[in-house]
């Protein structure tokens, strides 16, 4: 006998109508987290992607790493543009220090401009729009962060026409890519930062996609109210904030956040990450719709915060909000509701189980088996998705070093979506007759409720992903079980399916570019969470002929994967990334090629042939691929003693480190001597750890870098000096890359490092 069902008999019209509604809701949910179309013909008081893109073409024309002549040119362009708009702008010339291991510092030149408010609140902060204008050392940075700098310039044009209540500060930071040192210097020493305020940071990690508000300061409830009401394209989830808080990643937002004087929001678009930090980050690759999203949201937020009383907004609220996008709106509720909703979802699932038993829709044994069986797709779908990526790496070895995503991931993303469907269809076809749709649905909702409770404890901002589908799904299915096979029952399970879709599908869509194909298991897991809300409608859709759909879907998965391999072939426009450095020990005269790649490709393998321990190369140590290299005629930095004062209590020595060639950075480490009690570089104090200095200084002045060490004893100390420049061309033994191989997006790609130890 066929098991009882919670769905109406398979009436084609009713079932088709229900699935049509779910399909339309799914499409709208996906479109709601897509970038808008760029606007060109707009009023003077509104932002235009076309106008902003003209700035992108200028800023992203060439590599402009901090301290370079090209960076000077970009800074001059920004100053001229602001002054041409009638906005006063100045340069903050300072040394910024970023704590860490190693400590990093840089000489920076930030551009600071202020749009005066009509009634600014003394001592109550300002609205700060922040973006960095420097690029990485190997790419022009048209998106990262030419998009942000251009957004600020276009926002300045728009905002100057309608003065706001509060001052709006435009901050173009230097040396973000190197060490966040421009933001560090501004927060630490610029008088504008002393009073705090609300910070809106504009970033990019890719070439397109929606502008996602992915990070906030703690206590974000009041900020989210403003964000939700103001922005025309609200793409944000509190789960993203929870995830980002545990990652080691940082942006210019971090120094503001960590200072405790600011509240704020951090936004970026993140799709097309294959071009991130690489020579391919050019203006031509930019999605102008993504630029338009940045513009619309930034101007809207500047107007909203600029026109409000900042006394409360510039201080943290008592709690974070839970929020997520739903059909082009941002749904939000206070963090205090997380636990009550999670508990309520668990109670609703329990009530559903009781009603299902009383209505004879499922027996207790079937409910228990359904609980166990429901975990299968939650495990199998992500495991197969991750296994699929490993298979792709085996078929195409250059995927082994993909750090973000492949050039053309569309076919692969669809393969993951269909894979989830294939797993669910196969699982359901095998079990629905023996266990029944009711028991499987209750089991799946029970796991959702359990996950909701776990997330409420571990990551409260992500609890909604499981809690809301479990709660609404349990209530709606309970209604369907109670009323039987009626139109109300069909409507109820349709509502459950739509809620599952609008809560989970946008998050899965955002996870694809955020994590990339190397972590395909995560979006697969999020997608499979919607299964319990769809089963009541899936049962009548399949009818009595279930069984062939799952295997057919697996065939489609294979076809999509094959199409992805064909579409994502390397060529000059979509090259294979390769990472290579050159390291010369001036003390021994030995040189070697070094690569961070997990599995060197054909081109890189010409230079490296073994794995070995590379001690302390710019803060990195461990096993790297290396190979013997010809010794280049590269002079090491000179260390001149400026002053040396010794006494019973210790010794204070000042040296000047003078590069003998143009360099981008100088790394300094002390060893084999008295403990370092304190250190100052370029006039700025820097931290020491365990009695040793370990420092990387970016954009050093041409005349050299002055270092002052306070030692605990008068004895000598060894100073290891590494100076680094960029570009392997011209080195003996180096052959340029072929067109389908390009420089990898890494802060150490193309590095030429010369080291020498000097006893002082």
N, C-alpha and C positions, 0 to 999 in steps of 0.2 A: 504494500500500500504506500502511496506517495505521502510524504510527510506534510503536515499542515503548513500553510503559507500565510504570511502577513499581507500579501498583496492581492489585489483583485485578480480575477481570471484574466487571461491574456486577451483583452479586447483591444484590437489593433489601434483604433482611433484614440482611446484613452492613453494607452502606453506611448503611442507616437507623439501625442500632444505633450505628455509629461517629459519625454526625452527631448523634444524640441525646445521646451522651456529651459531645461538644464543646459542644452547645447548653447542657446543664445546667451544665457547667464555666463557660461564659461568663456565665450568669445568676448563679451563685454568686460569680464574680469581681467582677461589677458590684455585687452586694449587699454584698460585703465592704468596699467603699469607700463605703457609704451610711451616713447617721447612724442611730443606734439609735432605738427608740421611747422617748419620755419616760416616766419612772417617777413615780408619785405616791404610792402606798402602799408606802413603804420603811421599813426599820428605822431607828432614830435614828442608828445608826452608819454609814449609807450616804447618799450625796448624792441629793437630789431636785430634779428640774427644776421642779416646782411651787413648792417653797420658794424656789429661786433666782429664778424668774420674778417672784415678789412683789418682790424687790429690783430687777429690771429695770424693772418698772412705775414704781417710785419714781425710779430713777436716770435713766431715759429718758423722763421725763414732759415735759421741755422742754429747749430748747437750754441748755447750761451750759458755754459757752466759758471757758477759763482766765481768771481775774480777775473774773468776773461774780458778781453776787449769787446767781444760780442755782447756780453752781459752789460757792459757799460753802455753799449749802443741801445739795448732794450730799455735800460733805465732812463736814458736821455729821451727816448721816444715817449715813455710813460709821462715823464715830467712835462715835455712839450705839449702832449695831448691835454693833460690836466690844465696847464696854464693857458692853453688855447681856448679852453672852456670857461676861463675866468676863475679858476679854482686855485687857491694858493697851495703850493706843494713844497715840501722840503725833503732833504735826505738825512736820515739818521745814520751817521758813520760811527760804528761801534764794534766791539768784540762780543760775540755771543758764545755762551758756553752751555753745552748740553750734557748733563750728567749721564754716566753709564760706564760700561766696561768694554772698551776703553772710553775715557772722557773725550768728547769731541768739542772743538771750538772753531771759530772762523771769524775773520774780519768781514763784516757785513755792511751793506748800504741799503737800508730800507727806504722806500718812498712813502711818506706820510702826508695825507691831504685831508682837510676837514671841510665839510659842508656845514656851515653854521646853522644852528637851529633858531627858531623864532623865540622860544622861551625855554632854553636849556636849563636843566635842573642842576644847580651847583652841588657837587659832591654826590650826585646820584648816578653817575656813569653816562656812557654814550653807547651808540650803536656802532659797532665796528664791522666793516666788510673787509675780509681778509683773503688774499690769494698770493701765491709766490710767483715771482717772475723769472727765476733761474730754471735751467733745464739740467738733466743728467749730462754726464760727460760724453755720451755716445749718441745722443739724439737731440733733435731740435725742440722737443717739448711743445708741439703745437697744441696738444690736448692737455698734457700735464706739464705746466699749468697755464699754457697759453689761453685755454678756455676760461680759467678763473680770472686771470689778469684782464682779459678782454671783457669778461662779464662786468668787472668792476669799472672799467673805462666807460662802457656803454651805460651802466647804471648811473655813473656820475653825470653823464649827459642828460639822462632822463630826470634824475632827482634834483638837479640844480634848478630846474624850471619851476618846481613847487616846493619851497622850503618847508621843512618839517619842524615839529616842536623841539625835537632833540637834535643835538649835533650828530652828524653821521661822519665817521672817520673811515677813510679809504686807506688800507694798509697793504702795500705791495712788498712782501718780504723777500729777503735774499737768503741764499744757502739753505733752503728747505731740503733740497735733495741730498745735500751733504750731511746735515746734522740738525735741522730745525733751528739753526743758530740765529737766523733773522728774527723769528718769532721769540726766541729766548731773549735776545737782546732788547727787543721792544718791551716785552713784559717786565724784564728786570730793571730797565733804566730809562725808558722814555716817559716823560711826565704825563703824556696823554693816557698812559696805561695805569697810572697810580690810582685813579678813582674807580677802576673796573668798568663794567658795562655788559652789554649783550653782544656776543661775537657770532658772526655768520661766516663760516669758512667755506670757500668754494674750491673744489678739487676735481680731478678726473683721474681715473685709473683704467684707461682704455680709450676707445674712439667713438663710443656711442652708448645708446640705451637711455632709460629714464634718469632724471636727476634724483637720486635716492638720498634722503636724509637719514644717514646711517649711524650717527653718533650724536649724543647730547651730553651735557653736564648732568650730574646727579641732581635729583629733585626737579625733574623736567616738566611737572604737571602744568604749571602756568605757561611755560614756553609752548607746550603742545597745543594748548587752547588757541594761542595766537597763530601758530603754524597751521592748524587745521582750518581756521576761519579765513586765513589770508591767502594761502598759496593756491594757484589755479591747477596745479598738477601735484596733488599730495601723494607722494610715493614714499612711505616710511613704515617701518614695523618696529615695535619695541623688542622683538626677538633679535633683530639685527644689532640693536644697541647692546643687548646682553652678550651676544657672540663677540662683538668687537671689543668689549671690555676685557675679555679674557685672552685676546690675541696680543702678540707682541708688536703689532703695527702702530705707527704714529704718523701724524700729520702736523701741520702748523697749529692745529686746534689744541694739541696736547699741552704746550706750555701755558696757554690761557686756562685750560681746564684744571691743570695741576696747581696753578697759582692760588686758586680759591677766591679770586677777586672777580671772576667772570662767570656768567652763565652763557649758554650758547648752543648752536646747532652746526653740524658739519655735514656737508652734502657733496656728492660726487656722482658722475655717471661711470659705469664700470664694465660695459660690454666692449667687445673688440680688444680684449686685454692682450692679445698676441703682440700688438704693437707697443705695449706699455714699456717705457724706459728704453726704447730701442731707436735705431735710425729711421724706422718706419712711422714714428709718431709725427707725421707731417700734416699740414693743413688739408691736403687733398683727401685724407682719410677721415676727417672729422664729419660726424653726422650733425648737420646744422640744426636738426630738430632737437638734438640733445643740448646744443648751445642755446637754443630758444628756451628750453625748459629751465636751464640755469638762469637765464635772464629774467624770465617771467617770475620765477620763485624768489630770486634775490631782490628784485625791485618791489615785489609785493610785501616781502618780509621787512625790507628797509622802511617802507611806508608804514607798515603796521607797528613795528617797534618804535619807529621814529616819531609816531604820533601819540604814543601812550605814556602814561606815568611809569617810569622805569624803577621806581623805588622798590617795588616787589619783584618785577621781572628780572632785575639784575642780581637778585639773591635767590638761592635755591628754595624751591617749595618743600613742603614736608615730605613729599613722596614723589616717586616716578609715576607716570601714567602708563597704562597698557593701551596700545593703539595698533591699527593695521588698516590697509586700504580696502575699501569695499566700493566697487563700481564708481570710481572717480571721487569718492569721499573718504575721509579719514574717520573711522569709528574709534572712539577712545572711552576709557573708563578709568577711575582711579585705581592705583595699585592696591588700595585697601580692599578692593572687591575681588582680588585674585583668589584668595583662599576660600571665601564664601561660595564663589562660582564653582571652584574645583570640587568642593564638598557636595554642592548641590548637584553637580553632574554625576558624581558617584551615586548619590541617593536616587537620582532619576533613572540611572541604569539598573539599579537594584529593583526599583519599582516596576520597571519594564519587565524584568525577569519574573517577578511575582505575577504580574498581570498576564504575561504570556503563558505561564503555567496554569493559572486559573482559567484562562480562555482556551486552554488546550492547544495553543499554538506551538508549544514546545514542552517536552517533558524535562524533568530535572536531569536525567542522564544525558539527554541531548544538549541541554544548556551547558553542562560541564564539558562535554566533548567539544561543543562549539567554542568554548572559552580556550581550550587547548589548541584547537585547529586554527583559530583566528590569528594566532601568532605566526603561522607559517608564511603568509605573504609579507608580513612585516619584516621577516628575516630574509626570505628568499629573494625578493625583488631587489633590495639594495645589494645583496651579495652578488647577484647575477649582473647588476649594473656595473659594480666595481670589477667583476671578472671580465666583463666586456671591454673595459678600458685596458686591462692587463693584456687581453688578447690583441687589441689594437697596437699596444706597445710592442708585442712580439712580432706582429706583422710589419710594423713600421718602427724600427728601433729609435729613430730620431724623436719619437714622442716621449722617450724616457726622460728627457730634460725639459719637458713642457712644465713651466712653473705657474702659469695662469690658465691658458686655454689654447686650443689650436686656432689656426687662422679662420677656418670655416667650420664652426661647430654645429651648424643648423641640422644637418642630417643626423649627426650623432645625438643631438638633443631629442629629436623626434624618435630616434631608436630607443632611447631611455623611456620616453612616454609610452610607446607601444609595448616595450618590454614589461612595464608595470601592468598594462592591460592584459598582456599575454599570461603573466603569472596569475593575476586575479581570475581571469576567465578559466584557466585550466584548473586552478584550485577549486573554484566554485562548481565547475562542472563535475568534478570528482566527488564532491562532498554534499551537494545540496539535496540529493535524493536520500542519502543515508542519514543526514543530520537535519536538513531543512534550512531554508533561508532565515527563518526566525532565530534559530539557535546560533547560526553563524553571525547574524547581525548583532545579537545581544553580546556574543563573545567579542566581536570587534569593538563595539562601543565600550565594553568593560575595559579593554586594553587602552582605548583612548582616554577614558576617565582616569585610569591608573597613571598614564603618562602625564595627564594634566596635573595630577597631584605631585608627581615627581618634579615636574618643571616649576610648579608653584614654590617648591622648596629650593631648587637649585638655580633656576633662571626664571624668576617671576614674570618678566616681560614676554616670555615665550609660552607661558601656560595656555594662553588663548588658543593656540594652534590645536591643542587636543581637547581642552575643556569645552569650548563653545560647540564644536561639532558633536561631542559626546552629549552635552546637555540638550541641545536642540534636537539632535538625532533621537535620543531616548524619548523625549516628550512626544515628538511627531510619530515615531513608530508605536509608542504606547497608544496614541489616539487611533492609529490605523488598526492595531490589534483589538482595541475596545469597540470600534464601530463596525469592524468587519469589512466586507468587500463592497464598499460604497464609494461614491465620488469624493466624500470627505476623506476617506482613507487614502485614495490616490493623491489628493491635494496635500495631505499631511506628509506623505513620504517624498513628494516632490519638493516641498519646502525643506525637508531634511537634506536632500541631495543638493539643493541650491546653496544652502548654508555651508555644507562641506566644500563645495566648489569655491565660493567667494572667499572663504577663510584660507584655504590651503593652496589653491592653484596659483594665486599671485605670489605667494611666498616661494613656491617651487620654481616659478618663472624667474624670480630674482636670484635664487640660489644657483641657477645654471651659470650666469656670468660671474657671480660673486666667487664661486669656488672652482669653476671650470670642470672640464671632463675628467681630469685626474681624481676628482672627488665626486664622481657621478652618483655614488651611493646616497648622498644626502638629499638631492632633489628627488631621487627615486623613493626614498623613505617618506618624504613629505607627501608625495603624490599618493602613495599607498595608504596613508592615513585616511584618505577620503573614502576608502573602500566600504566601511560599515554604513555610511550614509547613502551609498549608491546601490547596495545589494537589494533593498526592497523593490527598486525599479528594474534591477538587472534580471531578477527571476522571471517576471512576465515577458521581458524582452526576449530572452533566450527560448522560452517555451519548452517544448518537449524535444527539440532538436539540438540541445546543448551538447557540446563535446568537441566539435570541429573548430569552434572559434579560437580557442587557445592555441592549438598547433598552427592555425593559419596566421595568427598574430606573430608567433615566433618566426615564421617564414618572412613576414614583413620586416621584423627586426633585423634579420640577416641581410635582407635587401637594402634596408636603410644604412646599415653599417658599411656595406659594400659601396653604396653611393657616396658615403662620407669619405671613404678612402680615395675614390676617384676625384671627388670635388676638392679635396684638401691636399692635393699633390704640391710639393714644393716647387716654386719657380721664383723668378726675380721679384715679383710682387709679394710673394708669400714664402720668404726664404726660411731655411732651417737655421735656428739660432746656434751660434757657437761661441763659447766663452774661453778666452785665452789671455794669459798675463805673461810678462817677462820679468824675471827677478835676477838681479846681479848683486853678488856679495863682493863689495869692493875690497874687503879685507883679504879674501882668498883668491879673487879673480874668477871665481866659478859663477856660471850663469845657468839658468834653467827656465824652461817653459813650464807654466803651471795652469791647470784648468780645474774649475769647480764642477765641471759636468759629471753627472752620474755615470754616463756611458758616452765617451767621446765619439762624435760622428766621424765620417770618413776624412773630412778636412782636418779636424782637430787632432785626429790620431796620427797625422803626419808629424806632430810636434811632441806628443806625450805618449809614453809607452809603459808606464808602471805607476802603481799607487804607492805613495810613501808619505811619511809624516812631514808636514811643513810647519815648523813652529812659528807662531805669531807673525802672520802676514796681515797687517792692518786689522788686528783684533781677531783674525781667524786663525784657528790652529786645528790640525787634524789631518786625516788622510786626503790627499788630493792626487789627481793625475799629474805626473811630471815627466819631463824629458830633458836631456842635456841640450844646452843651447850655446851657440858661439858667443864669445865674450865681446860685447859692444864697447866702443870707446865712449863711455858715459861717466863723467866725473861725479864723485860723491859730494854731498854738501860739506862745507867747511864749518868747523866749530871754533869760534874765537872766544876766548875768555875776556870778558869786559871788566869784571871785578871779582875778587876772591878774598873774603874776610873770614878768618878762622879764630876761634876762641875756645875756652874751656867748655862752653855750653854747646859747641857745635861749629858749623861752618855755613856761611851764606855765599853762594857763588852765582854769578850772573854770566851767561854766555849768549852769544849771538850765533844762531844757526843760519848760514848763508848758502842758499842753493847755488850751484855752479851752472845751472841750466834752468830754463823755464819749467816750473812745476806747478801742479794743482794742489798738492798737499804735502805736509811734512808730518811724519809720525815719530814720536819721541818716547823712549822707555829707559828707565834707570835700572841698573842691576849691579850686583857684586860690589856693594859699598854700604856706607851708612844709610840708615832709614831716612826717607824724605819726610819731613814734618809738614812742609807747606810748599806750594809752587805757584808761580805767577807766570803767565805767558802773554806777551803783548800787552802787559799792564793789567790783565784780568786774572783774578784768582781761579785756580782750577783744583779740583779734588784729587787727592792721592788715596791709594788703597793699600793697606798692609805695608806701609812704608815705601811704596814704589810709585813712580809716576808712569802712567800709561795713557798717552794723549795722541790724538790725531788733530792736526790743525789744518783747516781747509782755507784756500785762497790766501796763502801767506803773502805778506808784502814783498815786493821785489828786492828791497834792501836787506831782507832777512828777518828772522824771528827772534826776539829777545826772550830768554827763559831765565827765570830766577828760582833757585832751589835753596830751601832752608834744610840743612842736613843735621841729623841728631849727633853727629860726631865729626871731627875734623879730617877724617881720612878721605882718600880718593873714591870716586864713584864712576862706573861705566855708563856712558850715555849712548844708547843705540839710536841711530838716526836713519830713518827711511824717507827718501823723497820720491814722490811719484808724479809722473807725467802721463799723458794720454796719447795713444797712437803707436801701433807696432810697425807701421810702414817705415822703411828705411833701416830697420834692424837687420843685421846679418842673418841669413838663413830664413827670413820671413818671405812667404809667398802670399800675395793678396788672395782673398776669398773669391771663389767663383760666384756668378750672379745669384745662384739659388742657395747660397750660404751667406748669412749676415751676422753681424755682431749681436750677441745675446743681450737682452735687457738686464744688465747687472752693473752695480756700482764699481765693480772691479774689472769689467771687460776692457781690453786694450790698455790696461795699466802697465806702465814701465816703472819698476821699482828698483832703486839703488840703495843698498844699505851699507853702513859703516859704523863701527863702534869706536868711540873716542873716550879715553880715560881722562877725567878732569878732576 
